Amino acid sequence: MLIPHEERDALARSLPLYLFVFAAFVRRQVFPPDCKML
């Protein structure tokens, strides 16, 4: 499946945002907000 150039550029631009949200979600699962370690 071939992805159009514009769509691929938009995906590449939004990928760091998705990774940041995913990392924040995983961190919240591993370390609860009320954990005093952080």
PDBQT receptor file of N, H, CA, C and O in Angstrom, charges set to zero:
ATOM      1  N   MET A   1       0.854  -1.201   0.000  1.00  0.00    +0.000 N 
ATOM      2  CA  MET A   1       0.000   0.000   0.000  1.00  0.00    +0.000 C 
ATOM      3  C   MET A   1       0.883   1.243   0.000  1.00  0.00    +0.000 C 
ATOM      4  O   MET A   1       1.743   1.415   0.864  1.00  0.00    +0.000 OA
ATOM      5  N   LEU A   2       0.655   2.091  -0.974  1.00  0.00    +0.000 N 
ATOM      6  H   LEU A   2      -0.043   1.950  -1.676  1.00  0.00    +0.000 HD
ATOM      7  CA  LEU A   2       1.485   3.282  -1.146  1.00  0.00    +0.000 C 
ATOM      8  C   LEU A   2       0.827   4.475  -0.472  1.00  0.00    +0.000 C 
ATOM      9  O   LEU A   2      -0.354   4.746  -0.688  1.00  0.00    +0.000 OA
ATOM     10  N   ILE A   3       1.593   5.183   0.343  1.00  0.00    +0.000 N 
ATOM     11  H   ILE A   3       2.552   4.963   0.518  1.00  0.00    +0.000 HD
ATOM     12  CA  ILE A   3       1.071   6.347   1.059  1.00  0.00    +0.000 C 
ATOM     13  C   ILE A   3       1.457   7.611   0.298  1.00  0.00    +0.000 C 
ATOM     14  O   ILE A   3       2.622   7.771  -0.066  1.00  0.00    +0.000 OA
ATOM     15  N   PRO A   4       0.505   8.517   0.049  1.00  0.00    +0.000 N 
ATOM     16  CA  PRO A   4       0.833   9.775  -0.636  1.00  0.00    +0.000 C 
ATOM     17  C   PRO A   4       1.887  10.559   0.122  1.00  0.00    +0.000 C 
ATOM     18  O   PRO A   4       2.019  10.430   1.339  1.00  0.00    +0.000 OA
ATOM     19  N   HIS A   5       2.636  11.375  -0.609  1.00  0.00    +0.000 N 
ATOM     20  H   HIS A   5       2.529  11.480  -1.598  1.00  0.00    +0.000 HD
ATOM     21  CA  HIS A   5       3.753  12.109  -0.010  1.00  0.00    +0.000 C 
ATOM     22  C   HIS A   5       3.266  13.067   1.084  1.00  0.00    +0.000 C 
ATOM     23  O   HIS A   5       3.870  13.151   2.154  1.00  0.00    +0.000 OA
ATOM     24  N   GLU A   6       2.170  13.789   0.810  1.00  0.00    +0.000 N 
ATOM     25  H   GLU A   6       1.679  13.721  -0.059  1.00  0.00    +0.000 HD
ATOM     26  CA  GLU A   6       1.670  14.756   1.796  1.00  0.00    +0.000 C 
ATOM     27  C   GLU A   6       1.209  14.038   3.055  1.00  0.00    +0.000 C 
ATOM     28  O   GLU A   6       1.454  14.496   4.171  1.00  0.00    +0.000 OA
ATOM     29  N   GLU A   7       0.538  12.903   2.862  1.00  0.00    +0.000 N 
ATOM     30  H   GLU A   7       0.339  12.530   1.955  1.00  0.00    +0.000 HD
ATOM     31  CA  GLU A   7       0.027  12.163   4.021  1.00  0.00    +0.000 C 
ATOM     32  C   GLU A   7       1.184  11.620   4.851  1.00  0.00    +0.000 C 
ATOM     33  O   GLU A   7       1.131  11.610   6.080  1.00  0.00    +0.000 OA
ATOM     34  N   ARG A   8       2.234  11.166   4.158  1.00  0.00    +0.000 N 
ATOM     35  H   ARG A   8       2.277  11.174   3.159  1.00  0.00    +0.000 HD
ATOM     36  CA  ARG A   8       3.392  10.641   4.874  1.00  0.00    +0.000 C 
ATOM     37  C   ARG A   8       4.089  11.748   5.654  1.00  0.00    +0.000 C 
ATOM     38  O   ARG A   8       4.548  11.520   6.774  1.00  0.00    +0.000 OA
ATOM     39  N   ASP A   9       4.175  12.950   5.073  1.00  0.00    +0.000 N 
ATOM     40  H   ASP A   9       3.803  13.135   4.164  1.00  0.00    +0.000 HD
ATOM     41  CA  ASP A   9       4.801  14.070   5.778  1.00  0.00    +0.000 C 
ATOM     42  C   ASP A   9       3.992  14.452   7.013  1.00  0.00    +0.000 C 
ATOM     43  O   ASP A   9       4.560  14.725   8.070  1.00  0.00    +0.000 OA
ATOM     44  N   ALA A  10       2.671  14.473   6.881  1.00  0.00    +0.000 N 
ATOM     45  H   ALA A  10       2.210  14.251   6.022  1.00  0.00    +0.000 HD
ATOM     46  CA  ALA A  10       1.822  14.813   8.019  1.00  0.00    +0.000 C 
ATOM     47  C   ALA A  10       1.963  13.760   9.113  1.00  0.00    +0.000 C 
ATOM     48  O   ALA A  10       1.995  14.092  10.298  1.00  0.00    +0.000 OA
ATOM     49  N   LEU A  11       2.046  12.498   8.718  1.00  0.00    +0.000 N 
ATOM     50  H   LEU A  11       2.019  12.229   7.755  1.00  0.00    +0.000 HD
ATOM     51  CA  LEU A  11       2.203  11.423   9.694  1.00  0.00    +0.000 C 
ATOM     52  C   LEU A  11       3.543  11.545  10.404  1.00  0.00    +0.000 C 
ATOM     53  O   LEU A  11       3.627  11.350  11.617  1.00  0.00    +0.000 OA
ATOM     54  N   ALA A  12       4.595  11.869   9.648  1.00  0.00    +0.000 N 
ATOM     55  H   ALA A  12       4.526  12.028   8.663  1.00  0.00    +0.000 HD
ATOM     56  CA  ALA A  12       5.917  12.017  10.251  1.00  0.00    +0.000 C 
ATOM     57  C   ALA A  12       5.946  13.201  11.208  1.00  0.00    +0.000 C 
ATOM     58  O   ALA A  12       6.660  13.172  12.211  1.00  0.00    +0.000 OA
ATOM     59  N   ARG A  13       5.173  14.246  10.906  1.00  0.00    +0.000 N 
ATOM     60  H   ARG A  13       4.593  14.270  10.092  1.00  0.00    +0.000 HD
ATOM     61  CA  ARG A  13       5.140  15.407  11.800  1.00  0.00    +0.000 C 
ATOM     62  C   ARG A  13       4.376  15.092  13.076  1.00  0.00    +0.000 C 
ATOM     63  O   ARG A  13       4.737  15.583  14.146  1.00  0.00    +0.000 OA
ATOM     64  N   SER A  14       3.334  14.288  12.985  1.00  0.00    +0.000 N 
ATOM     65  H   SER A  14       3.041  13.889  12.116  1.00  0.00    +0.000 HD
ATOM     66  CA  SER A  14       2.496  14.026  14.164  1.00  0.00    +0.000 C 
ATOM     67  C   SER A  14       2.986  12.825  14.960  1.00  0.00    +0.000 C 
ATOM     68  O   SER A  14       2.490  12.572  16.058  1.00  0.00    +0.000 OA
ATOM     69  N   LEU A  15       3.953  12.080  14.428  1.00  0.00    +0.000 N 
ATOM     70  H   LEU A  15       4.357  12.285  13.536  1.00  0.00    +0.000 HD
ATOM     71  CA  LEU A  15       4.420  10.886  15.129  1.00  0.00    +0.000 C 
ATOM     72  C   LEU A  15       5.045  11.197  16.486  1.00  0.00    +0.000 C 
ATOM     73  O   LEU A  15       4.737  10.493  17.447  1.00  0.00    +0.000 OA
ATOM     74  N   PRO A  16       5.910  12.218  16.625  1.00  0.00    +0.000 N 
ATOM     75  CA  PRO A  16       6.453  12.535  17.956  1.00  0.00    +0.000 C 
ATOM     76  C   PRO A  16       5.363  12.843  18.976  1.00  0.00    +0.000 C 
ATOM     77  O   PRO A  16       5.496  12.496  20.150  1.00  0.00    +0.000 OA
ATOM     78  N   LEU A  17       4.283  13.495  18.536  1.00  0.00    +0.000 N 
ATOM     79  H   LEU A  17       4.175  13.777  17.583  1.00  0.00    +0.000 HD
ATOM     80  CA  LEU A  17       3.189  13.801  19.457  1.00  0.00    +0.000 C 
ATOM     81  C   LEU A  17       2.533  12.512  19.948  1.00  0.00    +0.000 C 
ATOM     82  O   LEU A  17       2.241  12.370  21.135  1.00  0.00    +0.000 OA
ATOM     83  N   TYR A  18       2.302  11.572  19.024  1.00  0.00    +0.000 N 
ATOM     84  H   TYR A  18       2.539  11.688  18.060  1.00  0.00    +0.000 HD
ATOM     85  CA  TYR A  18       1.718  10.294  19.424  1.00  0.00    +0.000 C 
ATOM     86  C   TYR A  18       2.632   9.550  20.391  1.00  0.00    +0.000 C 
ATOM     87  O   TYR A  18       2.168   8.953  21.362  1.00  0.00    +0.000 OA
ATOM     88  N   LEU A  19       3.946   9.590  20.115  1.00  0.00    +0.000 N 
ATOM     89  H   LEU A  19       4.323  10.074  19.326  1.00  0.00    +0.000 HD
ATOM     90  CA  LEU A  19       4.898   8.913  20.998  1.00  0.00    +0.000 C 
ATOM     91  C   LEU A  19       4.896   9.552  22.379  1.00  0.00    +0.000 C 
ATOM     92  O   LEU A  19       4.984   8.852  23.388  1.00  0.00    +0.000 OA
ATOM     93  N   PHE A  20       4.796  10.889  22.429  1.00  0.00    +0.000 N 
ATOM     94  H   PHE A  20       4.725  11.457  21.609  1.00  0.00    +0.000 HD
ATOM     95  CA  PHE A  20       4.779  11.588  23.715  1.00  0.00    +0.000 C 
ATOM     96  C   PHE A  20       3.540  11.212  24.518  1.00  0.00    +0.000 C 
ATOM     97  O   PHE A  20       3.627  10.954  25.718  1.00  0.00    +0.000 OA
ATOM     98  N   VAL A  21       2.386  11.182  23.854  1.00  0.00    +0.000 N 
ATOM     99  H   VAL A  21       2.315  11.391  22.879  1.00  0.00    +0.000 HD
ATOM    100  CA  VAL A  21       1.142  10.821  24.538  1.00  0.00    +0.000 C 
ATOM    101  C   VAL A  21       1.198   9.370  25.013  1.00  0.00    +0.000 C 
ATOM    102  O   VAL A  21       0.768   9.057  26.123  1.00  0.00    +0.000 OA
ATOM    103  N   PHE A  22       1.734   8.487  24.163  1.00  0.00    +0.000 N 
ATOM    104  H   PHE A  22       2.083   8.742  23.262  1.00  0.00    +0.000 HD
ATOM    105  CA  PHE A  22       1.840   7.076  24.540  1.00  0.00    +0.000 C 
ATOM    106  C   PHE A  22       2.786   6.898  25.724  1.00  0.00    +0.000 C 
ATOM    107  O   PHE A  22       2.507   6.117  26.634  1.00  0.00    +0.000 OA
ATOM    108  N   ALA A  23       3.907   7.626  25.713  1.00  0.00    +0.000 N 
ATOM    109  H   ALA A  23       4.133   8.260  24.974  1.00  0.00    +0.000 HD
ATOM    110  CA  ALA A  23       4.864   7.526  26.813  1.00  0.00    +0.000 C 
ATOM    111  C   ALA A  23       4.248   8.050  28.111  1.00  0.00    +0.000 C 
ATOM    112  O   ALA A  23       4.456   7.474  29.179  1.00  0.00    +0.000 OA
ATOM    113  N   ALA A  24       3.491   9.143  28.013  1.00  0.00    +0.000 N 
ATOM    114  H   ALA A  24       3.322   9.610  27.146  1.00  0.00    +0.000 HD
ATOM    115  CA  ALA A  24       2.848   9.688  29.204  1.00  0.00    +0.000 C 
ATOM    116  C   ALA A  24       1.812   8.695  29.749  1.00  0.00    +0.000 C 
ATOM    117  O   ALA A  24       1.688   8.523  30.961  1.00  0.00    +0.000 OA
ATOM    118  N   PHE A  25       1.074   8.047  28.846  1.00  0.00    +0.000 N 
ATOM    119  H   PHE A  25       1.175   8.187  27.861  1.00  0.00    +0.000 HD
ATOM    120  CA  PHE A  25       0.076   7.065  29.272  1.00  0.00    +0.000 C 
ATOM    121  C   PHE A  25       0.742   5.880  29.961  1.00  0.00    +0.000 C 
ATOM    122  O   PHE A  25       0.282   5.433  31.012  1.00  0.00    +0.000 OA
ATOM    123  N   VAL A  26       1.819   5.370  29.376  1.00  0.00    +0.000 N 
ATOM    124  H   VAL A  26       2.193   5.732  28.522  1.00  0.00    +0.000 HD
ATOM    125  CA  VAL A  26       2.520   4.224  29.962  1.00  0.00    +0.000 C 
ATOM    126  C   VAL A  26       3.128   4.612  31.303  1.00  0.00    +0.000 C 
ATOM    127  O   VAL A  26       3.083   3.834  32.255  1.00  0.00    +0.000 OA
ATOM    128  N   ARG A  27       3.700   5.820  31.382  1.00  0.00    +0.000 N 
ATOM    129  H   ARG A  27       3.737   6.452  30.608  1.00  0.00    +0.000 HD
ATOM    130  CA  ARG A  27       4.309   6.266  32.634  1.00  0.00    +0.000 C 
ATOM    131  C   ARG A  27       3.245   6.372  33.719  1.00  0.00    +0.000 C 
ATOM    132  O   ARG A  27       3.513   6.056  34.878  1.00  0.00    +0.000 OA
ATOM    133  N   ARG A  28       2.036   6.813  33.358  1.00  0.00    +0.000 N 
ATOM    134  H   ARG A  28       1.817   7.069  32.416  1.00  0.00    +0.000 HD
ATOM    135  CA  ARG A  28       0.971   6.929  34.350  1.00  0.00    +0.000 C 
ATOM    136  C   ARG A  28       0.524   5.541  34.807  1.00  0.00    +0.000 C 
ATOM    137  O   ARG A  28       0.141   5.362  35.963  1.00  0.00    +0.000 OA
ATOM    138  N   GLN A  29       0.571   4.558  33.902  1.00  0.00    +0.000 N 
ATOM    139  H   GLN A  29       0.882   4.703  32.963  1.00  0.00    +0.000 HD
ATOM    140  CA  GLN A  29       0.200   3.198  34.285  1.00  0.00    +0.000 C 
ATOM    141  C   GLN A  29       1.258   2.586  35.199  1.00  0.00    +0.000 C 
ATOM    142  O   GLN A  29       0.922   1.915  36.175  1.00  0.00    +0.000 OA
ATOM    143  N   VAL A  30       2.535   2.816  34.886  1.00  0.00    +0.000 N 
ATOM    144  H   VAL A  30       2.807   3.362  34.093  1.00  0.00    +0.000 HD
ATOM    145  CA  VAL A  30       3.614   2.207  35.659  1.00  0.00    +0.000 C 
ATOM    146  C   VAL A  30       3.793   2.935  36.987  1.00  0.00    +0.000 C 
ATOM    147  O   VAL A  30       3.902   2.304  38.038  1.00  0.00    +0.000 OA
ATOM    148  N   PHE A  31       3.824   4.276  36.933  1.00  0.00    +0.000 N 
ATOM    149  H   PHE A  31       3.735   4.789  36.079  1.00  0.00    +0.000 HD
ATOM    150  CA  PHE A  31       3.962   5.086  38.146  1.00  0.00    +0.000 C 
ATOM    151  C   PHE A  31       2.671   5.861  38.357  1.00  0.00    +0.000 C 
ATOM    152  O   PHE A  31       2.432   6.838  37.646  1.00  0.00    +0.000 OA
ATOM    153  N   PRO A  32       1.829   5.464  39.307  1.00  0.00    +0.000 N 
ATOM    154  CA  PRO A  32       0.579   6.185  39.556  1.00  0.00    +0.000 C 
ATOM    155  C   PRO A  32       0.850   7.639  39.931  1.00  0.00    +0.000 C 
ATOM    156  O   PRO A  32       1.930   7.950  40.434  1.00  0.00    +0.000 OA
ATOM    157  N   PRO A  33      -0.117   8.541  39.693  1.00  0.00    +0.000 N 
ATOM    158  CA  PRO A  33       0.080   9.971  39.990  1.00  0.00    +0.000 C 
ATOM    159  C   PRO A  33       0.395  10.231  41.459  1.00  0.00    +0.000 C 
ATOM    160  O   PRO A  33       1.082  11.201  41.777  1.00  0.00    +0.000 OA
ATOM    161  N   ASP A  34      -0.097   9.378  42.361  1.00  0.00    +0.000 N 
ATOM    162  H   ASP A  34      -0.655   8.590  42.102  1.00  0.00    +0.000 HD
ATOM    163  CA  ASP A  34       0.137   9.623  43.789  1.00  0.00    +0.000 C 
ATOM    164  C   ASP A  34       1.430   8.971  44.272  1.00  0.00    +0.000 C 
ATOM    165  O   ASP A  34       1.702   8.939  45.473  1.00  0.00    +0.000 OA
ATOM    166  N   CYS A  35       2.225   8.452  43.341  1.00  0.00    +0.000 N 
ATOM    167  H   CYS A  35       2.004   8.477  42.366  1.00  0.00    +0.000 HD
ATOM    168  CA  CYS A  35       3.495   7.832  43.725  1.00  0.00    +0.000 C 
ATOM    169  C   CYS A  35       4.505   8.919  44.065  1.00  0.00    +0.000 C 
ATOM    170  O   CYS A  35       4.645   9.891  43.324  1.00  0.00    +0.000 OA
ATOM    171  N   LYS A  36       5.206   8.760  45.178  1.00  0.00    +0.000 N 
ATOM    172  H   LYS A  36       5.092   7.970  45.780  1.00  0.00    +0.000 HD
ATOM    173  CA  LYS A  36       6.120   9.806  45.645  1.00  0.00    +0.000 C 
ATOM    174  C   LYS A  36       7.517   9.661  45.048  1.00  0.00    +0.000 C 
ATOM    175  O   LYS A  36       8.409  10.446  45.370  1.00  0.00    +0.000 OA
ATOM    176  N   MET A  37       7.720   8.656  44.173  1.00  0.00    +0.000 N 
ATOM    177  H   MET A  37       6.996   8.018  43.911  1.00  0.00    +0.000 HD
ATOM    178  CA  MET A  37       9.048   8.441  43.603  1.00  0.00    +0.000 C 
ATOM    179  C   MET A  37       9.438   9.555  42.641  1.00  0.00    +0.000 C 
ATOM    180  O   MET A  37      10.616   9.891  42.519  1.00  0.00    +0.000 OA
ATOM    181  N   LEU A  38       8.451  10.128  41.958  1.00  0.00    +0.000 N 
ATOM    182  H   LEU A  38       7.494   9.855  42.057  1.00  0.00    +0.000 HD
ATOM    183  CA  LEU A  38       8.771  11.092  40.899  1.00  0.00    +0.000 C 
ATOM    184  C   LEU A  38       9.072  12.451  41.511  1.00  0.00    +0.000 C 
ATOM    185  O   LEU A  38       9.365  13.403  40.787  1.00  0.00    +0.000 OA
TER     186      LEU A  38
